[in-house]
Amino acid sequence: MNIFEVLGQEFNKPIHLIEKTVALIDEGNTIPFIARYRKEVTGAMEDTVLRELDERLSYLRNLEERKEEVKRLIEEQGKLTEQLAQDINAATVLQRVEDLYKPFKQKKMTRMGQAIEKGLEPLAVRLLLQQEKDDTPQTIAQNFLDEEKGVDSIEAALEGAMDIIAGQIAEDADLIEKLREKTFEQGVLQIEATDEEKDTVYRNYYGKEEKANKIPNHRILAMNRGEKEGALKVSLTLDEEKILAIILNKYLSKKASPHQEIIMNAAEDSYKRLIFPSLERELRGRLKERAEEEALKVFAKNTEKLLMTPPVRGKRVIALDPGYRTGCKVAALNENGKLLAHGTIYPTKPKEDIEGATRVINKLIDKFNISVIAIGNGTASRETEEVVAKILGERGDGKVSYTIVNEAGASVYSASKLASKEYPDLDVTTRGAMSLGRRLQDPLAELVKIDPKHIGVGQYQHDLNQSKLKESLTNVVEDCVNRVGVDLNTASPSLLSYISGISQAVATNIVARREEEGAFTNRKELLKVAKLGPKAFEQCAGFLRITEGQEPLDNTGIHPESYEATRMLLALLGIDMSLVSHRGLPTIDLSVDSYLKQNRMKKEDLAKTIGVGTMTLKDIVEELKKPGRDPREDAPEVVFRQDVRKLEDLKEGMVLSGTVRNVVDFGAFVDIGVKEDGLVHVSQLSNKFIRNPMEIVSIGDNVRVKIIEIDLERKKIGLSMKDI
């Protein structure tokens, strides 16, 4: 197998691009660096595609290594034929390699292995051939009796022979591959309650049947969790007659033979005892793997949305971490996230001290010139929101607004060693409230302090392979941090550690040098940081920003390796470098177009003149337009509110903005500003048919919805996203 050809076909890229991209990966370059600064080499593959390619590359390399290992093991037994070697070499998945190797594995502990040790393999071969018309199985078996080996009767000999035949059928790689696909096409999963009288969250699954190849991924995860919790039992059903017919079609002779009954019995035993249990395990494993892969993509998407939420800059914030018995924690922060004041109010049950809460919040607003209140979305969030809305409504000046902040992971961070180190004099609850406020001011900078799996990325995350989940989400964080870039002179070690080429130790060293010697004035000074060598500098330099440094280009995403080309470009265009640092060059596109027109050049010619590729030239121009540009500014703005509607204020036909709170198999729950979330049923998400709501929406999405039903008695709101 030519790995480069396979990858080229799968990713629809020329082989020479695949070869060069793989070379970059093998050289130790990071995915963010390759995606951003080696576009000419990769054909501008995005970071997510590059990660898929890297993962696929590892799989194919492992596959090739396993092929060689299997061939060696079979060769050592003297059983590697030319055809078998060809079959192994032609395998495209690890499962096929293992199927081909299965007949050559040691079998001493199996019934087949024990029968072989008793010398019954020649008997099995003769019976399986079905060529002897005159001799019955009993007659042939008479010749294989051996009391010393435990074969003391004809029945024992025939049973052993059938065990061998059953084992050989179960080890037939081509047959198993065919049965595996038939199982996936025709298999039905039956779901039963372990106790039908017991009411559980899985009641909707009781007595259900699901076609294996039709069951949605989120339902697989729910079914698996129900089984794990002991609420459900799941079993596979197949048309046994059809499966046995496939087996017998291959192994049963078309000519009459006294041995056919033996073969039929062995085939049935093989199917029930060996093949079916194996196929059931494989099918369940295949479904789980498929569901987990899809879930990881959804979780990654949700995490990316949270991380890429636009920062709320230049705002003084009151952060509220709602609660009931222990009260609502309050933290007032300045524009840079520095703590100004903190305390506790009790606006919710059991105390319901709304008067006291109003007094505290108004005092903080007036004293510190607060402009935004951030409310955590956890326990008591709705009740706290109502109180805040009332307070702001009574103020009546419209100068202060509020928003809801996802508080997932805040409690984990507040109790962490990192939080203790950052704020040693503050208690856990105050740190948690501060985290809410700071994640509004700069979500990315705050959320990187939390293990990605605690950010709260969706349902069933605890049921997934945790190492895969951690790797997937860590990759997302890394891609987001590098896409945005960080300020070298203000970034925390947590933020720096996600930058391409920078380890946790190097991040700590960067901050230590900054504290000892003052702010970095240019990117080259990074080379003086302990353990940060030329290779690490190459990987990280373009993602680290220095505002008001010695080199204007240090505040852009232009890599130092392209500085000379950038200066040459500016010289050709007649633009003074000092303009870059002052306000950027928003009209540089026009300057480039004018230059090309005057000199009758194409962009490819200009790129060649300054010594870069066309894609790099485009990136340089984009960076010069607006130094220090934050790509998060392109995302939808944070939704601020000044009041809250009651359910009674809603009317059918109203079109409102909302935020997706949760996505389930039957639709999406959307926060539209009242206490109760509305439901967009799966049938109302789109004009086209969709199987899974996650095809359309994900947690955190800002959406437009129309009210189509209001049930005041049951406090239910029906919403639609169609035809808006």
Secondary structure, DSSP 8 states (H G I E B T S, - for coil): --HHHHHHHHHT--HHHHHHHHHHHHTT--HHHHHHH-HHHHTS--HHHHHHHHHHHHHHHHHHHHHHHHHHHHHHTT---HHHHHHHHH--SHHHHHHHHGGGS--TTSHHHHHHHTT-HHHHHHHHHT--SSS-HHHHHGGG-BGGGTB-SHHHHHHHHHHHHHHHHHT-HHHHHHHHHHHHHH-EEEEEES-TTS--TTGGGTTEEEETTT--HHHHHHHHHHHHTTSEEEEEE--HHHHHHHHHHHHS-SS--TTHHHHHHHHHHIIIIIIHHHHHHHHHHHHHHHHHHHHHHHHHHHHHHHHTS---TT--EEEEE--STT-EEEEEE-TTS-EEEEEEE--STTT--HHHHHHHHHHHHHHHT--EEEEESSTTHHHHHHHHHHHHHHH-S---EEEEE--TTHHHHHTSHHHHHH-TTS-HHHHHHHHHHHHHH-HHHHHTTS-GGGS---TTGGGS-HHHHHHHHHHHHHHHHHHH-EETTT--HHHHTTSTT--HHHHHHHHHHHHHH----SGGGGGGSTT--HHHHHHHGGGEE-TT-S-GGGGSS--GGGHHHHHHHHHHHT--THHHHHH--TTHHHHHHHHHHHTT--HHHHHHHHTS-HHHHHHHHHHHHSTT--GGGGS-----BS----GGG--TT-EEEEEEEEEETTEEEEE-SSSS-EEEEGGGS-SS--S-GGGT--TT-EEEEEEEEEETTTTEEEEE-TT-
